[in-house]
C-alpha cells in the first residue's frame, strides 16, 4: 500500500502498490502537495498529511494536519 498526498486536488489517498488502484481517499482542506509521515505509536500505525496547498499551483491554501489511524 502507498499513501500519497502529492497532488493538486484536495485529496489524500491510499493506493495498491501492485496495481495502482485507489483503495481509499479523504478530502482535506487544501492540496497536500507533499508525501505523508508514517509512524507507529503504542502499537498502532498512523499516517499524517500536511494539507497546506501551494499558492503558485492553485490559490486554495490551508493549514491542516490530517492524521489517520490504520485499522488494527
The 8 nearest C-alpha neighbors of each residue, nearest first, counted from 0:
[[1, 15, 16, 14, 13, 2, 17, 22],
 [0, 2, 14, 13, 16, 15, 3, 12],
 [3, 1, 13, 12, 14, 0, 35, 4],
 [4, 2, 12, 34, 5, 11, 13, 1],
 [3, 5, 11, 31, 34, 6, 33, 32],
 [6, 4, 32, 33, 3, 31, 34, 7],
 [7, 5, 32, 8, 4, 30, 31, 9],
 [6, 8, 30, 9, 32, 5, 31, 57],
 [7, 9, 30, 6, 10, 29, 31, 11],
 [8, 10, 30, 29, 27, 26, 28, 7],
 [11, 9, 26, 25, 8, 27, 24, 12],
 [10, 12, 4, 24, 25, 3, 26, 31],
 [13, 11, 24, 3, 2, 23, 14, 4],
 [12, 14, 2, 23, 1, 22, 21, 24],
 [15, 13, 21, 1, 22, 20, 19, 0],
 [14, 16, 0, 19, 20, 17, 18, 1],
 [15, 17, 0, 19, 1, 18, 14, 20],
 [18, 16, 15, 19, 0, 20, 14, 1],
 [17, 19, 20, 15, 16, 14, 21, 0],
 [18, 20, 15, 14, 16, 17, 21, 1],
 [21, 19, 15, 18, 14, 22, 16, 17],
 [20, 22, 14, 23, 13, 19, 15, 12],
 [23, 21, 14, 13, 20, 15, 24, 12],
 [24, 22, 13, 12, 21, 25, 14, 11],
 [25, 23, 12, 11, 13, 10, 26, 22],
 [24, 26, 10, 11, 27, 12, 23, 9],
 [25, 27, 10, 9, 11, 24, 28, 29],
 [26, 28, 9, 29, 10, 25, 50, 11],
 [29, 27, 61, 63, 50, 9, 26, 30],
 [30, 28, 9, 52, 60, 50, 61, 51],
 [29, 31, 9, 52, 7, 8, 50, 32],
 [32, 30, 50, 4, 33, 52, 5, 49],
 [31, 33, 5, 6, 30, 4, 52, 7],
 [34, 32, 5, 31, 4, 35, 49, 48],
 [33, 35, 4, 3, 5, 36, 32, 48],
 [36, 34, 48, 47, 37, 46, 33, 3],
 [35, 37, 47, 46, 38, 48, 34, 45],
 [38, 36, 46, 45, 35, 47, 39, 44],
 [37, 39, 45, 44, 36, 46, 40, 43],
 [38, 40, 44, 43, 45, 42, 41, 37],
 [39, 41, 43, 42, 44, 38, 45, 68],
 [42, 40, 43, 39, 44, 38, 45, 68],
 [41, 43, 40, 39, 44, 71, 45, 38],
 [44, 42, 40, 39, 41, 45, 71, 68],
 [45, 43, 39, 69, 38, 68, 40, 42],
 [44, 46, 68, 38, 67, 37, 69, 39],
 [45, 47, 37, 67, 66, 36, 35, 68],
 [48, 46, 66, 36, 35, 65, 67, 37],
 [49, 47, 35, 65, 64, 50, 66, 36],
 [48, 50, 64, 31, 51, 63, 65, 47],
 [51, 49, 31, 63, 29, 30, 52, 48],
 [52, 50, 61, 62, 60, 29, 49, 31],
 [51, 53, 30, 60, 29, 31, 50, 32],
 [54, 52, 55, 56, 57, 60, 51, 32],
 [53, 55, 58, 57, 56, 60, 52, 59],
 [54, 56, 53, 57, 58, 52, 59, 60],
 [57, 55, 54, 53, 58, 7, 52, 59],
 [56, 58, 54, 59, 55, 53, 52, 7],
 [57, 59, 54, 60, 56, 55, 53, 52],
 [58, 60, 57, 29, 52, 54, 61, 53],
 [61, 59, 52, 29, 51, 58, 53, 54],
 [62, 60, 51, 29, 28, 63, 52, 50],
 [61, 63, 51, 50, 64, 60, 49, 28],
 [64, 62, 50, 61, 49, 65, 28, 51],
 [63, 65, 49, 48, 50, 66, 62, 47],
 [64, 66, 48, 47, 63, 49, 67, 50],
 [67, 65, 47, 46, 48, 64, 45, 68],
 [68, 66, 46, 45, 47, 69, 65, 44],
 [69, 67, 45, 44, 70, 46, 66, 43],
 [68, 70, 44, 45, 67, 71, 43, 46],
 [71, 69, 68, 44, 43, 45, 67, 42],
 [70, 69, 43, 44, 68, 42, 45, 39]]
